[in-house]
């Protein structure tokens, strides 16, 4: 029975990753819940898949920051909202002719925008200068007005 549960969780996690990736491009399909579900499923079924997901270059940092309560970076918020409204507007103008469907789409867009804006904005840590950069630099000798510059020889 445990083997069946493990396989089932891997399948659910994989389907969730696929839906999450599709959701990156379709504004009506949420990305975050699917990726978080995939992380949960993988964490209980496959350490390899879990590590792959958390180290994935496209969504690993995003999932880690969200799960740790750090939030979403400003850059990701801007990208998500830009893509959301671009596809919403294109859909409302070119694909939908019924006014009430446009209103529903606009309402969904506003709700998703409010949700994204309410999530804490994560700021990456600022690089701290190394010890050599914080030490005072040796100053070059300067000449006083009317005196020639004299350099000491080591």
N, C-alpha and C positions, 0 to 999 in steps of 0.2 A: 504493500500500500504506500509506503514512503517513496518508493521509486516512481510510482504513478503520480503522486503529488509533486515531486520534483520536476518531472517531465511536464506536467500541467502548468506549473509556475513558469517554467522556461518558455513554454508556448505563449502563455498570457503575456509575459514580459516582452517577448519578441514582437507579438502583435501590437503591444502598446508602443514599442519603439517605432514601428512602422507608422502607426497612426499619429504619433508625436511628430515624426518627420513630415508627414503629409500636412499636419497642422501648422507647420512652419510656413507653409505656402497658401493654405486655405484659412481665411480668418474665422470661419464658423467652427472649425475643429480646433479645440484647445491643445496646445503643445504641452504645457507644464504638467497638467494632471496625468497625461499618458506617460510622460517620462518619469514622473515620480512613482507611478504604479509599476513601471518597468524596473526601476531601482529597487522597489520593495520586493517585487517577485524574484529578481535576480539575487538579492541579498539573502533570501531564504532558500534558494535552490542551486545557485551556481556562483561560486566565488570568481571564476574566470569571467563570466558574463558581467557580473557586478563591477569588477575592476575595469573591464573594457568600457562599460558605460560611463564610469566616473572619470576615466582618463581619456575619453573620446574628445578629440580636438573641437568638435562642433558643439557638443552639449555637456561635456563633463564638468567644466567649471561652473556652468549655469546650474546644473543639478546640485553640485556640492554646496554652492553658495545659498541656494534656495533651502536645501535641507538643513543647513547649519544656521538658518535664520539671518543670514547676511543680506538677503534680498537680491535684487537684480541690478546690474550695472546701468548707468545712465545711457551708455551706448546701446545696450540691448533693449532698453525701454524705447529709445528713439527709433531703432530699427523695427521693433515689433509694431509700434503705433504707426509708423510710416507705411509699412507693408499692409497692415490692417486697413487703413483708410484708403490706400491706393486701390486695393482689390475691392473694397466695399464700394467705392465710388464708381469704379469701372463696371462692377456688377450692376449697380443701381442705374447707371446711364445706358449701358449697352445690352444687358442681358435680361433685365426685368422691366416689364411695361406696366404692371399693376401697382398703383400708388400705395396700396396698403402693404404690399410686400416690401416696397422701398422703405416704408415707415418701420416695419419690423427689422429690416437690415440695419437701418440707421440706429434704432434702439439697441440692438445687439452691439453695434460698434461703440455706442456711448457707454454701455455697461462694461464692455471689455476695457475700454479706455480708462474708465474710473477705477476698475479693479487693478489694472497695471500701475496706474499712478499712485494708488494707495499702498502698493508693496514698497517696502523699504528700499531705498536706493543704495546699492553697494558701491563703495569706492575702493579701488585697489590700493594696497599699501604704497605709500610713497617711498621711493628708494632713499635710504639713508646714506649720507656720504661716508666714505671709508675714513679710517683714522688719519691717513696721510692727507686727505682732503681737508680735514678740519684743523690740522696743525697750521700755525702761522707760517707763511712763506718767508724765506729769507729775503730781505730787501736789498736791492742793488744800492751801492753807495751813490749818494747824490752830492753834488757840489753846492757850496753856498755861493751866493752871488759874489762875483769877483774872484773866486778861487777856482783853480783847475780841479777837475775830477781826479781823485787819487784812488786807485784800486790796490787793495792789499794782495800780496802774492802768497799763496798757500805754501 
